[in-house]
Amino acid sequence: MTLSTFRHVLPAVQHASAEFMTITPALLRYPSLTTTVPKEFVHRVAVAEVLLTDWGRRDATHFSVTAQWPRGHSFFGPVGGTHYDPLMVTETIRQAGTLLAHAEFNVPLDHQFVIQDLRVSVRPEHARVGSTPAGVEVEVTYTELRQRRIGHAGSIEAVILRDGEIVATGSAIYTCTSPAVYKRVRGNRGLCGDRPQLQLTAPVSPQSVGRMSPMDVVLSPTQDDGRWQLRVDTRHPVLFDHPVDHIPGMVLIEAARQATTAVLNRSALLPLRIENTFQHYTELDTPCIIEARQVPATMNEVAVLVTGTQNGEQVFSSLVTAPAAVFF
């Protein structure tokens, strides 16, 4: 650009700059704009896997978290094509717990979270997929809270509301520890990728466990009915969103749901309740045997108890309750 051309253009640039400076920023002009919370607060690498959109403190132990459930999801897809997946409810509560720990209780991002107990209960009449994504509000109450120098722990209860109606409830008990403490607990196992993993085993038929794709199957067949080997595919983009040193709880919960589907011989299963207890870390380099059997339940319901065992020691249990009548 020549000097004469620059002198000709400069007044227009200055005028445009002055007009720009008077424009109100978009976030002020549109206060209702929605975005997701930082992915680091919910321990996700993929932004697409973040369900939470905002949060606020009501008092010392009560918080409100908002979330959006997509009508379609690569893994937590609609059950039977009509109802939101209860595991999306579970993931929402898990994310809410980690979000509040970091954002409200100053837990550093490098601390490790361990869940001992995670339970959800769903009301199907309010869980139908509509014509737009479901905006939900999660009312979180801390029934127990421990702030320590070496870590943080909490027990939470959650009520999930959709259009003013309760769509689900849940609870979780968790602890989080510093990297130094976690290293002492886990030893060499806490070093992701530094030890061999099991060879990927073949899946059972996807249709037998309520799935469409073999990629989403987490059970491999054995010679015994009601007994499988946990299938661990660390390449799965949702179940293994990032490298880990043990099998995530969501993988075990999905194994419980798939085992229950197989035991009840259903093409699709909409659990009413899923009650999970995690006793030990489930290791990546040791076979985990999943067993499931039907147990007594209340009228109009069926229940299946699912357990996972490694080296003869139970690592988790899950009680899955569903409607007695075939829902789909």
C-alpha positions as CSV (number, residue, x, y, z in Angstrom):
1,M,0.0,0.0,0.0
2,T,1.4,3.4,-1.0
3,L,1.4,6.4,1.4
4,S,-1.3,8.2,-0.5
5,T,-3.5,5.2,-0.5
6,F,-3.0,4.7,3.2
7,R,-4.0,8.4,3.9
8,H,-7.2,7.8,1.9
9,V,-8.1,4.6,3.7
10,L,-7.2,5.7,7.3
11,P,-10.3,7.9,8.0
12,A,-12.6,5.0,7.1
13,V,-10.7,2.6,9.3
14,Q,-10.8,5.1,12.2
15,H,-14.6,5.6,11.7
16,A,-15.2,1.8,11.6
17,S,-13.1,1.4,14.8
18,A,-15.1,4.0,16.6
19,E,-18.4,2.3,15.6
20,F,-17.0,-1.1,16.7
21,M,-16.1,0.3,20.1
22,T,-19.7,1.3,20.7
23,I,-21.1,-2.2,20.0
24,T,-22.1,-4.1,23.1
25,P,-20.3,-7.4,23.5
26,A,-22.4,-10.4,22.4
27,L,-22.4,-12.0,25.9
28,L,-24.0,-8.9,27.3
29,R,-26.5,-8.5,24.4
30,Y,-27.6,-12.1,24.7
31,P,-27.4,-13.1,28.4
32,S,-29.2,-16.4,27.7
33,L,-26.6,-17.8,25.4
34,T,-25.7,-21.4,26.3
35,T,-22.4,-23.1,26.3
36,T,-20.8,-26.1,28.0
37,V,-18.8,-26.0,31.2
38,P,-15.0,-26.4,30.8
39,K,-14.3,-30.0,29.8
40,E,-11.5,-30.3,32.4
41,F,-14.1,-29.8,35.2
42,V,-15.9,-33.0,34.2
43,H,-12.8,-35.0,33.3
44,R,-13.5,-35.2,29.6
45,V,-11.1,-34.7,26.7
46,A,-13.8,-34.5,24.0
47,V,-15.9,-31.4,24.2
48,A,-18.8,-33.3,22.6
49,E,-19.0,-35.5,25.7
50,V,-19.6,-32.6,28.1
51,L,-23.3,-32.6,29.1
52,L,-23.3,-29.8,31.7
53,T,-23.9,-26.2,30.7
54,D,-23.8,-24.1,33.9
55,W,-23.9,-24.2,37.7
56,G,-24.7,-22.0,40.7
57,R,-24.4,-22.2,44.5
58,R,-27.6,-21.9,46.6
59,D,-25.9,-22.3,50.0
60,A,-23.0,-24.2,51.6
61,T,-24.4,-27.6,50.6
62,H,-26.9,-27.0,47.9
63,F,-26.1,-26.4,44.2
64,S,-28.0,-26.1,40.9
65,V,-26.4,-27.6,37.8
66,T,-27.9,-27.4,34.3
67,A,-27.4,-29.9,31.5
68,Q,-28.5,-30.7,28.0
69,W,-29.2,-34.2,26.8
70,P,-28.9,-34.7,23.0
71,R,-31.6,-36.5,21.2
72,G,-29.0,-38.7,19.6
73,H,-25.6,-39.8,21.0
74,S,-23.0,-42.1,19.6
75,F,-23.2,-44.4,22.7
76,F,-25.9,-43.2,25.0
77,G,-28.5,-43.4,22.3
78,P,-32.3,-43.5,22.9
79,V,-33.4,-46.8,24.4
80,G,-35.9,-48.3,22.0
81,G,-35.7,-45.1,20.0
82,T,-38.0,-43.4,22.5
83,H,-36.4,-42.9,25.9
84,Y,-33.3,-41.2,27.2
85,D,-30.6,-43.7,28.2
86,P,-30.4,-44.1,32.1
87,L,-26.7,-44.2,31.7
88,M,-26.8,-40.6,30.4
89,V,-28.5,-39.9,33.8
90,T,-25.6,-41.6,35.5
91,E,-23.0,-39.7,33.5
92,T,-24.8,-36.4,34.3
93,I,-24.6,-37.1,38.0
94,R,-20.9,-38.1,37.7
95,Q,-20.1,-35.0,35.8
96,A,-22.0,-32.8,38.3
97,G,-20.0,-34.2,41.2
98,T,-16.6,-33.6,39.5
99,L,-17.7,-30.1,38.4
100,L,-18.7,-29.0,41.9
101,A,-15.6,-30.5,43.5
102,H,-13.3,-28.5,41.2
103,A,-15.3,-25.3,40.7
104,E,-16.8,-24.9,44.2
105,F,-14.5,-26.8,46.6
106,N,-11.1,-25.9,44.9
107,V,-10.1,-29.5,44.2
108,P,-7.1,-29.2,41.8
109,L,-7.6,-30.5,38.3
110,D,-4.8,-33.1,38.7
111,H,-6.4,-34.9,41.6
112,Q,-7.8,-38.3,41.1
113,F,-11.5,-39.2,41.7
114,V,-12.7,-42.6,42.9
115,I,-16.4,-43.4,43.1
116,Q,-17.4,-46.0,45.7
117,D,-21.2,-45.9,45.2
118,L,-23.4,-44.6,42.3
119,R,-27.1,-45.0,42.1
120,V,-29.8,-43.7,39.7
121,S,-33.6,-44.1,39.5
122,V,-35.5,-43.1,36.4
123,R,-39.1,-42.2,35.8
124,P,-39.8,-43.3,32.2
125,E,-42.9,-41.2,31.8
126,H,-40.7,-38.1,31.9
127,A,-37.7,-39.5,30.1
128,R,-39.2,-39.6,26.6
129,V,-37.1,-38.1,23.8
130,G,-38.8,-35.0,22.4
131,S,-38.5,-32.8,19.3
132,T,-35.6,-30.9,20.8
133,P,-32.7,-31.8,23.2
134,A,-33.8,-32.0,26.8
135,G,-32.7,-29.2,29.0
136,V,-32.5,-30.5,32.6
137,E,-31.7,-29.0,36.0
138,V,-29.8,-31.0,38.5
139,E,-30.4,-30.1,42.2
140,V,-27.4,-31.3,44.1
141,T,-27.3,-31.7,47.9
142,Y,-24.2,-32.7,49.8
143,T,-25.3,-35.0,52.6
144,E,-21.7,-35.4,53.7
145,L,-18.6,-33.3,52.9
146,R,-15.1,-33.7,54.1
147,Q,-12.3,-31.2,53.2
148,R,-8.9,-32.5,54.2
149,R,-5.4,-31.3,53.6
150,I,-4.6,-34.5,51.6
151,G,-7.9,-34.7,49.8
152,H,-11.6,-34.1,49.4
153,A,-14.6,-36.5,49.8
154,G,-18.3,-36.1,49.5
155,S,-21.7,-37.8,49.4
156,I,-24.3,-36.2,47.1
157,E,-27.9,-36.7,46.3
158,A,-29.3,-35.4,43.0
159,V,-32.8,-34.6,41.7
160,I,-33.0,-34.1,37.9
161,L,-35.9,-32.0,36.8
162,R,-37.2,-31.5,33.2
163,D,-39.9,-28.9,32.6
164,G,-40.6,-29.0,36.4
165,E,-41.1,-32.7,36.6
166,I,-38.7,-35.2,38.2
167,V,-37.2,-37.3,35.5
168,A,-34.6,-39.0,37.7
169,T,-32.9,-39.1,41.1
170,G,-29.5,-40.4,42.1
171,S,-26.7,-40.4,44.6
172,A,-22.9,-40.8,44.6
173,I,-20.2,-41.3,47.2
174,Y,-16.7,-40.3,46.0
175,T,-13.2,-39.4,47.2
176,C,-10.4,-37.5,45.5
177,T,-6.8,-37.5,46.3
178,S,-3.6,-35.8,45.3
179,P,-1.3,-37.3,42.7
180,A,1.2,-38.2,45.4
181,V,-1.4,-40.1,47.5
182,Y,-2.8,-41.7,44.4
183,K,0.7,-42.9,43.4
184,R,1.2,-44.4,46.8
185,V,-2.1,-46.3,46.5
186,R,-1.7,-47.4,43.0
187,G,2.1,-47.9,42.7
188,N,3.2,-48.8,39.2
189,R,-0.3,-49.5,38.2
190,G,-1.0,-45.8,38.3
191,L,1.3,-45.1,35.3
192,C,-1.0,-45.1,32.3
193,G,0.3,-47.1,29.4
194,D,3.3,-48.5,31.2
195,R,2.1,-52.1,31.5
196,P,0.6,-54.6,29.0
197,Q,-3.2,-54.8,28.5
198,L,-5.3,-57.9,27.7
199,Q,-5.8,-58.8,24.1
200,L,-9.1,-57.6,22.9
201,T,-11.7,-60.4,23.1
202,A,-14.6,-61.1,20.7
203,P,-18.0,-59.6,21.5
204,V,-21.2,-61.4,22.1
205,S,-23.9,-60.8,19.5
206,P,-24.8,-57.1,19.8
207,Q,-28.6,-57.8,19.5
208,S,-28.4,-60.2,22.5
209,V,-27.3,-57.3,24.8
210,G,-29.4,-54.5,23.4
211,R,-26.7,-53.0,21.1
212,M,-26.4,-52.4,17.4
213,S,-22.7,-52.3,16.9
214,P,-20.1,-54.8,18.0
215,M,-17.9,-51.9,18.9
216,D,-20.3,-51.0,21.8
217,V,-20.4,-54.5,23.3
218,V,-18.5,-54.9,26.6
219,L,-19.1,-58.6,27.1
220,S,-17.3,-61.6,25.6
221,P,-18.8,-65.1,25.7
222,T,-17.8,-68.0,28.0
223,Q,-19.0,-71.6,28.1
224,D,-21.4,-70.8,31.0
225,D,-24.8,-69.2,30.9
226,G,-25.0,-65.9,32.8
227,R,-21.2,-65.6,32.8
228,W,-19.0,-63.5,30.5
229,Q,-15.6,-62.0,30.3
230,L,-15.5,-58.2,30.4
231,R,-14.5,-56.9,27.0
232,V,-12.2,-53.9,27.3
233,D,-11.6,-51.9,24.2
234,T,-9.5,-48.9,25.2
235,R,-10.0,-47.4,21.7
236,H,-13.7,-46.7,22.4
237,P,-14.1,-42.9,22.1
238,V,-16.8,-42.6,24.8
239,L,-16.1,-45.3,27.3
240,F,-12.3,-44.5,27.1
241,D,-12.4,-40.8,26.4
242,H,-8.8,-40.5,27.6
243,P,-6.0,-42.8,28.8
244,V,-6.7,-44.3,32.3
245,D,-4.9,-46.8,34.6
246,H,-8.0,-48.8,35.4
247,I,-11.4,-49.7,33.9
248,P,-13.8,-46.8,34.4
249,G,-16.9,-47.3,36.4
250,M,-19.1,-46.4,33.4
251,V,-17.7,-49.5,31.6
252,L,-18.7,-51.7,34.5
253,I,-22.2,-50.1,34.7
254,E,-22.7,-50.7,30.9
255,A,-21.5,-54.3,31.5
256,A,-24.2,-54.7,34.1
257,R,-26.9,-53.3,31.8
258,Q,-25.8,-55.6,29.0
259,A,-25.7,-58.6,31.2
260,T,-29.2,-57.8,32.5
261,T,-30.5,-57.5,29.0
262,A,-29.1,-60.9,28.1
263,V,-30.4,-62.6,31.3
264,L,-33.9,-61.2,30.7
265,N,-33.7,-62.0,27.0
266,R,-34.8,-58.6,25.8
267,S,-34.0,-56.7,22.7
268,A,-33.8,-53.4,24.6
269,L,-33.9,-52.6,28.3
270,L,-34.9,-49.5,30.0
271,P,-33.7,-49.9,33.6
272,L,-35.8,-48.2,36.3
273,R,-33.0,-48.3,38.8
274,I,-29.3,-49.1,38.7
275,E,-27.5,-49.4,42.1
276,N,-23.7,-49.8,41.8
277,T,-21.0,-50.4,44.4
278,F,-17.3,-50.4,43.5
279,Q,-15.1,-52.3,46.0
280,H,-11.8,-52.3,44.2
281,Y,-10.0,-50.9,41.2
282,T,-10.8,-53.1,38.1
283,E,-7.5,-53.6,36.4
284,L,-6.8,-53.4,32.7
285,D,-4.4,-56.3,32.5
286,T,-6.4,-59.0,34.3
287,P,-9.5,-60.8,33.1
288,C,-12.7,-59.6,34.8
289,I,-15.5,-62.1,35.0
290,I,-19.1,-60.8,34.9
291,E,-21.8,-62.9,36.3
292,A,-25.5,-62.1,36.4
293,R,-28.6,-63.8,37.9
294,Q,-32.2,-62.9,38.4
295,V,-33.1,-62.1,42.1
296,P,-36.5,-61.5,43.8
297,A,-38.1,-58.1,43.1
298,T,-41.2,-56.2,44.0
299,M,-44.5,-56.7,42.0
300,N,-44.4,-55.5,38.4
301,E,-40.6,-55.4,38.4
302,V,-37.7,-57.8,37.7
303,A,-34.2,-57.5,39.2
304,V,-30.8,-58.8,38.2
305,L,-27.7,-58.9,40.4
306,V,-24.5,-58.4,38.4
307,T,-21.0,-58.9,39.9
308,G,-17.5,-58.5,38.5
309,T,-14.6,-60.6,39.8
310,Q,-10.8,-60.4,39.2
311,N,-8.4,-62.9,40.6
312,G,-11.2,-64.4,42.7
313,E,-12.0,-61.1,44.4
314,Q,-15.2,-59.2,43.7
315,V,-14.5,-55.7,42.4
316,F,-18.0,-54.4,41.8
317,S,-21.7,-55.2,42.1
318,S,-24.7,-53.8,40.4
319,L,-28.4,-54.4,41.0
320,V,-30.4,-53.5,37.9
321,T,-34.2,-53.3,38.2
322,A,-36.5,-53.1,35.2
323,P,-40.3,-53.3,34.5
324,A,-41.6,-56.9,34.5
325,A,-43.5,-56.3,31.3
326,V,-41.5,-55.8,28.1
327,F,-41.4,-52.1,27.6
328,F,-40.6,-52.2,23.9
